[in-house]
């Protein structure tokens, strides 16, 4: 009889603890993934094309791209 009474009275606290634990685990995974990937913004800036230059066939087929 005491088990059922205790379960209902502590249900909300247990749910909040579970959610906090889940959020903490997700934050740790995200931090680990970001640390593993490294600087991603620098690579994206290097690959952008200059809009003022026209795209030519030589530019597309040149194996020695800069």
C-alpha positions as CSV (number, residue, x, y, z in Angstrom):
1,X,0.0,0.0,0.0
2,X,2.8,2.4,0.8
3,X,4.4,1.8,-2.6
4,X,1.5,3.1,-4.6
5,X,1.2,6.2,-2.5
6,X,4.9,6.9,-2.8
7,X,4.9,6.4,-6.5
8,X,2.2,9.0,-7.2
9,X,3.7,11.6,-4.9
10,X,7.2,11.3,-6.4
11,X,6.3,10.8,-10.1
12,X,6.8,14.4,-11.2
13,X,10.1,14.7,-9.4
14,X,11.4,11.5,-11.1
15,X,10.2,12.8,-14.5
16,X,12.1,16.1,-14.0
17,X,15.2,14.2,-13.0
18,X,15.0,12.0,-16.1
19,X,14.6,15.0,-18.4
20,X,17.5,16.8,-16.8
21,X,19.7,13.7,-17.2
22,X,18.6,13.3,-20.8
23,X,19.4,17.0,-21.6
24,X,22.8,16.7,-19.9
25,X,23.7,13.7,-21.9
26,X,22.6,15.4,-25.2
27,X,24.7,18.5,-24.3
28,X,27.7,16.3,-23.6
29,X,27.3,14.5,-26.9
30,X,27.0,17.8,-28.8
31,X,30.1,19.3,-27.1
32,X,32.1,16.1,-27.9
33,X,30.9,16.1,-31.6
34,X,31.8,19.8,-32.0
35,X,35.2,19.3,-30.4
36,X,35.8,16.3,-32.7
37,X,34.8,18.2,-35.9
38,X,37.0,21.2,-35.2
39,X,36.7,24.6,-37.0
40,X,34.1,24.2,-39.6
41,X,33.5,27.8,-40.6
42,X,36.9,28.3,-42.1
43,X,36.5,25.5,-44.6
44,X,33.2,26.9,-45.8
45,X,34.6,30.3,-46.4
46,X,37.5,29.0,-48.6
47,X,35.2,27.1,-51.0
48,X,33.0,30.0,-52.0
49,X,33.4,31.3,-55.5
50,X,33.9,34.9,-56.5
51,X,30.7,36.3,-58.0
52,X,32.5,38.8,-60.1
53,X,34.4,36.2,-62.1
54,X,32.6,34.3,-64.9
55,X,32.6,30.5,-64.8
56,X,34.5,29.3,-67.8
57,X,35.1,25.8,-69.3
58,X,38.8,26.0,-68.4
59,X,37.9,26.8,-64.7
60,X,35.6,23.7,-64.6
61,X,38.0,21.3,-66.3
62,X,41.3,22.5,-64.9
63,X,42.8,19.6,-62.7
64,X,45.2,22.1,-61.0
65,X,42.6,24.2,-59.2
66,X,43.7,26.7,-56.7
